[in-house]
Amino acid sequence: MSKEEILNMEARFERYVAEENKVEPKDWMPEKYRKTLIRQISQHAHSEVVGMLPEANWISRAPSLRRKVALLAKVQDEAGHGLYLYSAAETLGADRQQLVEDLLSGKAKYSSIFNYPTPTWADMGAIGWLVDGAAIANQVMLCRTSYGPYARAMVKICKEESFHQRQGYEIMMALAAGTPAQKKMAQDALNRWWWPSLMMFGPTDDHSPNSAQSMKWRIKRKSNDELRQEFIDKTVPQAEFIGLSIPDPDLKWNAERGHYDFGEINWDEFYNVIAGNGKCNRERLAARNKAHDEGKWVREAANAYAEKQRVRQQKQTSAA
């Protein structure tokens, strides 16, 4: 295919997505579009899988049977989200085994938010309220992303994430209305998770090299800064309602803008965690590798059973 033909096809593709059409796996697409989606979807899948780790440690320590069941259901949901997303990446030609190996080796990235420790029960509330709240802000727009399989997966994921956020906020509400020690625990968790949650939206727009092209292709619908501002505007009143304080001395309502002004994010910390130097980076990867190694027999058994079923079906077809 000549360079001119490729340019013409790319122009038709851009018109197609600009008209709000969905791209399906067998449709022609620019190679850069395919690679951008594989990178984004796989990173999203990795984040769901690693995101189970800080919460799974609290299942047995949750303060009631109701809390244990709810947290167990949430962790199970996140495993399912990873499955949906790895499957979506496979429709683009990605190899799931390679994606997992890239995660286990540390080559692949996942959300930096999961490299922070969870020392108290209030962290389960803060993660649900803030981290899943930020995830929802990011992901609701992906229900309308231009790639069909990704958009359809995100509809179910966002419904479940909304449950997770309500669960987290309910935990924080209960703690904030409890004893002074419980309210202090909730405030401490908010203090530790607020800034990392704002970092979840990624770097500022002028330092986000992929955002402009992703928005042109309708992969993304809003910029990092737009989404971050929306999250802050929604979350501050929620904190005020339950009597907790946002840990930002520069936070104030700007009537002229119709938004909250907020302080400077510590981007050095953000890039340091992404580089693998967060408090729990090594711990998270070690846990994932351990789980992968210990689950080898399950994968082998599942593959053996699938092969047995395939042979049986083949014999039945031949006999017929």
VOROTI-42602 format. One line per field, with one value per residue (C-alpha): residue number from 1; residue in one letter; chain; x, y, z. Coordinates in Angstrom, 2 decimals, m for minus. Layout:
BEGIN
n <- c(NUM|...)
res <- c(A|...)
chain <- c(A|...)
X <- c(X|...)
Y <- c(Y|...)
Z <- c(Z|...)
END
This chain:
BEGIN
n <- c(1|2|3|4|5|6|7|8|9|10|11|12|13|14|15|16|17|18|19|20|21|22|23|24|25|26|27|28|29|30|31|32|33|34|35|36|37|38|39|40|41|42|43|44|45|46|47|48|49|50|51|52|53|54|55|56|57|58|59|60|61|62|63|64|65|66|67|68|69|70|71|72|73|74|75|76|77|78|79|80|81|82|83|84|85|86|87|88|89|90|91|92|93|94|95|96|97|98|99|100|101|102|103|104|105|106|107|108|109|110|111|112|113|114|115|116|117|118|119|120|121|122|123|124|125|126|127|128|129|130|131|132|133|134|135|136|137|138|139|140|141|142|143|144|145|146|147|148|149|150|151|152|153|154|155|156|157|158|159|160|161|162|163|164|165|166|167|168|169|170|171|172|173|174|175|176|177|178|179|180|181|182|183|184|185|186|187|188|189|190|191|192|193|194|195|196|197|198|199|200|201|202|203|204|205|206|207|208|209|210|211|212|213|214|215|216|217|218|219|220|221|222|223|224|225|226|227|228|229|230|231|232|233|234|235|236|237|238|239|240|241|242|243|244|245|246|247|248|249|250|251|252|253|254|255|256|257|258|259|260|261|262|263|264|265|266|267|268|269|270|271|272|273|274|275|276|277|278|279|280|281|282|283|284|285|286|287|288|289|290|291|292|293|294|295|296|297|298|299|300|301|302|303|304|305|306|307|308|309|310|311|312|313|314|315|316|317|318|319|320)
res <- c(M|S|K|E|E|I|L|N|M|E|A|R|F|E|R|Y|V|A|E|E|N|K|V|E|P|K|D|W|M|P|E|K|Y|R|K|T|L|I|R|Q|I|S|Q|H|A|H|S|E|V|V|G|M|L|P|E|A|N|W|I|S|R|A|P|S|L|R|R|K|V|A|L|L|A|K|V|Q|D|E|A|G|H|G|L|Y|L|Y|S|A|A|E|T|L|G|A|D|R|Q|Q|L|V|E|D|L|L|S|G|K|A|K|Y|S|S|I|F|N|Y|P|T|P|T|W|A|D|M|G|A|I|G|W|L|V|D|G|A|A|I|A|N|Q|V|M|L|C|R|T|S|Y|G|P|Y|A|R|A|M|V|K|I|C|K|E|E|S|F|H|Q|R|Q|G|Y|E|I|M|M|A|L|A|A|G|T|P|A|Q|K|K|M|A|Q|D|A|L|N|R|W|W|W|P|S|L|M|M|F|G|P|T|D|D|H|S|P|N|S|A|Q|S|M|K|W|R|I|K|R|K|S|N|D|E|L|R|Q|E|F|I|D|K|T|V|P|Q|A|E|F|I|G|L|S|I|P|D|P|D|L|K|W|N|A|E|R|G|H|Y|D|F|G|E|I|N|W|D|E|F|Y|N|V|I|A|G|N|G|K|C|N|R|E|R|L|A|A|R|N|K|A|H|D|E|G|K|W|V|R|E|A|A|N|A|Y|A|E|K|Q|R|V|R|Q|Q|K|Q|T|S|A|A)
chain <- c(A|A|A|A|A|A|A|A|A|A|A|A|A|A|A|A|A|A|A|A|A|A|A|A|A|A|A|A|A|A|A|A|A|A|A|A|A|A|A|A|A|A|A|A|A|A|A|A|A|A|A|A|A|A|A|A|A|A|A|A|A|A|A|A|A|A|A|A|A|A|A|A|A|A|A|A|A|A|A|A|A|A|A|A|A|A|A|A|A|A|A|A|A|A|A|A|A|A|A|A|A|A|A|A|A|A|A|A|A|A|A|A|A|A|A|A|A|A|A|A|A|A|A|A|A|A|A|A|A|A|A|A|A|A|A|A|A|A|A|A|A|A|A|A|A|A|A|A|A|A|A|A|A|A|A|A|A|A|A|A|A|A|A|A|A|A|A|A|A|A|A|A|A|A|A|A|A|A|A|A|A|A|A|A|A|A|A|A|A|A|A|A|A|A|A|A|A|A|A|A|A|A|A|A|A|A|A|A|A|A|A|A|A|A|A|A|A|A|A|A|A|A|A|A|A|A|A|A|A|A|A|A|A|A|A|A|A|A|A|A|A|A|A|A|A|A|A|A|A|A|A|A|A|A|A|A|A|A|A|A|A|A|A|A|A|A|A|A|A|A|A|A|A|A|A|A|A|A|A|A|A|A|A|A|A|A|A|A|A|A|A|A|A|A|A|A|A|A|A|A|A|A|A|A|A|A|A|A|A|A|A|A|A|A|A|A|A|A|A|A)
X <- c(0.00|1.44|1.95|m0.77|m3.27|m2.50|m3.00|m6.37|m7.46|m6.40|m8.41|m11.49|m10.94|m10.80|m14.01|m15.63|m14.85|m15.63|m19.15|m19.45|m19.24|m17.83|m14.68|m14.93|m12.08|m12.24|m12.39|m9.31|m7.61|m4.30|m1.56|m0.98|m4.66|m4.36|m1.18|m2.62|m5.65|m3.59|m1.43|m4.40|m6.61|m3.80|m2.73|m6.34|m6.52|m3.27|m4.62|m7.75|m5.69|m3.12|m5.94|m7.25|m4.13|m4.46|m8.11|m7.79|m5.64|m8.59|m11.25|m10.53|m10.05|m13.19|m15.17|m18.36|m19.66|m21.53|m18.32|m16.43|m19.03|m19.17|m15.38|m15.12|m17.69|m15.75|m12.46|m14.25|m15.67|m12.18|m10.94|m13.82|m12.95|m9.42|m10.84|m13.12|m10.26|m7.69|m10.33|m10.88|m7.12|m7.06|m9.55|m6.82|m4.33|m2.62|m1.41|m2.80|0.08|2.55|0.54|0.60|4.31|4.95|3.09|4.93|8.32|7.64|7.78|4.11|2.58|m0.48|m2.16|0.29|m2.47|m2.10|1.46|0.33|m0.14|m3.49|m2.71|m6.26|m9.84|m10.58|m8.34|m11.00|m13.46|m11.07|m10.18|m13.83|m14.85|m11.84|m9.96|m13.05|m14.64|m11.69|m11.84|m15.51|m14.76|m12.15|m14.19|m17.70|m16.45|m14.97|m18.50|m18.57|m15.04|m14.67|m13.54|m16.62|m15.39|m13.80|m16.92|m19.19|m16.93|m16.90|m20.69|m20.70|m17.50|m18.84|m22.04|m20.00|m17.55|m20.49|m21.41|m17.80|m17.77|m21.02|m19.68|m16.52|m18.40|m20.74|m17.73|m16.32|m19.71|m20.04|m16.53|m17.01|m20.20|m18.56|m16.22|m13.56|m10.95|m12.98|m13.46|m9.74|m9.02|m11.30|m9.68|m6.21|m7.18|m8.59|m5.38|m3.25|m5.41|m6.51|m3.43|m2.70|m6.34|m5.83|m2.72|m4.85|m6.00|m2.47|m0.17|m1.45|m2.66|0.50|2.57|0.32|1.71|m0.96|m4.11|m4.61|m4.44|m6.61|m9.27|m9.09|m9.72|m12.54|m10.70|m10.85|m13.61|m12.18|m8.70|m6.88|m7.33|m11.05|m11.65|m9.56|m11.54|m14.86|m13.75|m12.72|m15.95|m18.03|m15.95|m15.44|m19.18|m19.26|m16.43|m18.14|m21.41|m19.82|m17.69|m14.27|m11.74|m9.92|m6.17|m5.48|m4.99|m5.28|m8.69|m11.41|m14.51|m13.98|m17.35|m16.05|m14.88|m17.69|m15.11|m12.85|m9.30|m6.82|m3.17|m0.20|0.10|3.45|4.36|7.80|6.05|3.83|6.73|8.75|5.98|5.54|9.28|8.86|9.93|6.62|6.11|4.56|5.77|8.01|5.50|2.71|4.79|6.09|2.52|1.38|4.31|3.68|0.00|0.85|3.35|1.05|m1.83|0.11|m1.51|m4.98|m4.17|m2.67|m5.73|m8.10|m6.16|m6.09|m9.85|m10.47|m8.33|m10.19|m13.51|m12.21|m11.14|m14.46|m16.40|m14.25|m14.95|m18.69|m18.65|m16.73|m19.10|m22.11)
Y <- c(0.00|3.36|6.26|8.22|5.37|5.12|8.88|8.66|5.77|7.65|10.68|8.49|6.88|10.24|11.36|8.09|8.48|12.22|11.24|9.21|5.80|2.85|1.09|m2.70|m5.28|m6.18|m2.56|m0.91|1.40|3.30|1.30|4.13|4.01|0.27|0.65|3.55|1.46|m1.60|0.57|2.24|m0.84|m3.08|m0.44|m0.22|m4.02|m4.15|m1.46|m3.49|m6.60|m4.82|m2.80|m5.96|m6.27|m3.38|m4.31|m8.09|m7.78|m6.20|m8.80|m10.94|m7.85|m5.94|m4.96|m6.92|m9.76|m7.21|m5.28|m8.49|m9.60|m6.18|m5.92|m9.47|m8.65|m5.54|m7.41|m10.02|m7.26|m5.88|m9.29|m9.38|m5.90|m7.07|m10.01|m7.79|m5.43|m8.09|m9.57|m6.16|m5.80|m9.22|m8.02|m5.59|m8.39|m8.18|m11.41|m11.75|m13.86|m11.23|m8.47|m10.36|m11.08|m7.37|m6.59|m9.23|m8.12|m4.47|m3.41|m2.46|0.44|0.46|3.25|4.80|5.03|1.37|1.84|3.47|1.52|0.83|0.75|1.30|0.26|3.87|3.35|1.02|3.88|6.41|4.10|3.45|7.09|8.85|6.33|4.71|8.14|9.36|6.17|6.78|10.34|8.90|5.95|7.27|9.05|5.74|4.33|6.55|5.82|5.18|1.55|m0.64|m3.52|m1.09|1.08|m1.91|m3.30|0.08|0.22|m2.75|m1.66|1.82|0.42|m1.69|1.12|3.30|0.67|0.64|4.39|4.41|1.61|3.61|6.81|4.94|3.64|7.16|8.52|5.91|6.61|10.39|10.04|7.64|8.17|10.91|8.22|6.88|10.36|11.03|7.78|8.86|12.30|10.74|8.47|11.43|13.36|10.53|9.67|13.12|14.13|10.68|10.62|13.90|12.42|9.58|11.87|12.04|14.99|18.45|18.90|20.70|17.69|14.94|14.07|11.51|13.35|15.55|12.64|10.42|13.13|13.59|9.87|10.00|7.55|10.18|12.77|15.16|16.29|15.37|18.82|18.94|15.60|16.56|19.77|17.94|15.44|18.19|20.13|17.02|15.69|18.80|19.12|15.39|15.86|18.89|16.95|14.34|16.86|16.08|18.61|18.50|18.69|21.64|25.10|26.71|25.18|27.80|28.38|30.70|32.25|33.83|30.49|28.47|25.96|25.32|26.63|24.17|23.90|22.63|18.87|17.31|16.05|14.93|12.37|11.31|10.61|8.99|6.48|5.79|5.15|2.34|4.14|4.35|2.95|m0.30|m0.74|m3.71|m5.21|m5.11|m6.72|m9.37|m10.23|m10.47|m12.71|m14.94|m15.30|m16.02|m18.73|m20.34|m20.33|m22.16|m25.51|m23.98|m22.66|m25.99|m27.88|m25.51|m25.90|m29.69|m29.75|m27.48|m29.76|m32.83|m31.19|m30.21|m33.78|m35.17|m32.70|m33.56|m37.28|m36.65|m34.56|m37.24|m39.99|m37.97)
Z <- c(0.00|m1.02|1.35|m0.46|m0.06|3.65|4.07|2.29|4.49|7.61|6.48|5.93|9.32|11.08|9.36|10.39|14.10|14.00|12.93|16.18|14.49|16.40|15.20|15.37|15.46|11.76|10.58|9.13|11.63|11.74|13.41|15.88|16.87|17.49|19.55|21.56|22.46|23.39|25.65|27.31|27.66|28.94|31.46|32.58|32.91|34.87|37.21|37.95|38.73|40.91|42.50|44.15|46.31|48.81|49.47|49.60|52.72|54.54|53.70|56.75|58.97|58.00|61.12|60.35|58.20|56.07|55.42|54.60|52.06|50.39|50.15|48.83|46.14|45.20|44.81|42.72|40.50|39.91|38.78|36.31|35.05|34.33|32.37|30.26|29.47|28.59|26.27|24.66|24.12|22.45|19.83|18.73|18.21|21.61|23.20|26.71|27.96|26.78|28.45|31.75|31.42|30.84|34.06|36.08|34.81|35.67|32.01|31.83|33.75|35.95|37.91|40.38|43.01|43.95|45.18|48.43|51.70|53.40|57.15|58.50|57.76|56.78|53.74|52.34|52.57|51.07|48.18|47.38|47.68|46.16|44.02|42.52|42.27|40.21|38.17|37.40|36.27|33.92|32.75|32.18|29.06|27.87|27.52|24.42|23.24|19.53|19.84|20.16|22.38|24.84|25.01|25.63|28.36|30.08|30.42|32.81|34.53|35.28|36.78|39.18|39.95|40.96|43.56|44.79|45.21|47.17|49.36|50.12|50.86|53.19|55.13|55.45|56.47|59.21|60.53|60.41|62.48|64.95|67.90|67.83|67.13|64.18|62.73|63.13|61.27|58.41|58.21|58.20|55.29|53.37|54.00|52.57|49.54|48.36|46.41|44.92|43.74|41.88|40.28|38.85|36.05|34.72|34.08|33.21|29.65|28.57|29.73|28.35|24.89|23.94|24.99|21.92|19.48|21.68|21.79|18.03|17.59|20.17|22.40|25.13|25.41|27.98|28.90|32.12|33.60|32.77|34.48|37.51|37.95|37.67|40.31|42.75|42.22|43.01|45.89|48.03|48.90|49.72|52.23|53.76|54.12|56.39|58.29|56.84|55.54|52.22|52.97|50.70|52.25|48.81|48.08|47.65|45.56|42.60|41.81|38.62|37.20|38.77|40.01|42.98|42.82|44.30|45.25|43.28|42.88|43.75|40.29|41.47|43.66|40.76|38.40|41.17|41.85|38.13|37.91|40.44|43.60|45.43|48.92|47.66|44.05|44.82|47.22|44.63|41.88|44.27|45.30|41.68|40.75|43.77|42.89|39.25|40.19|42.73|40.25|37.56|38.38|38.02|34.54|33.52|34.80|32.98|29.73|30.09|30.66|27.68|25.47|26.73|25.85|22.43|21.63|22.88|20.74|17.73|18.15|18.48|15.31|13.40|14.56|13.42)
END
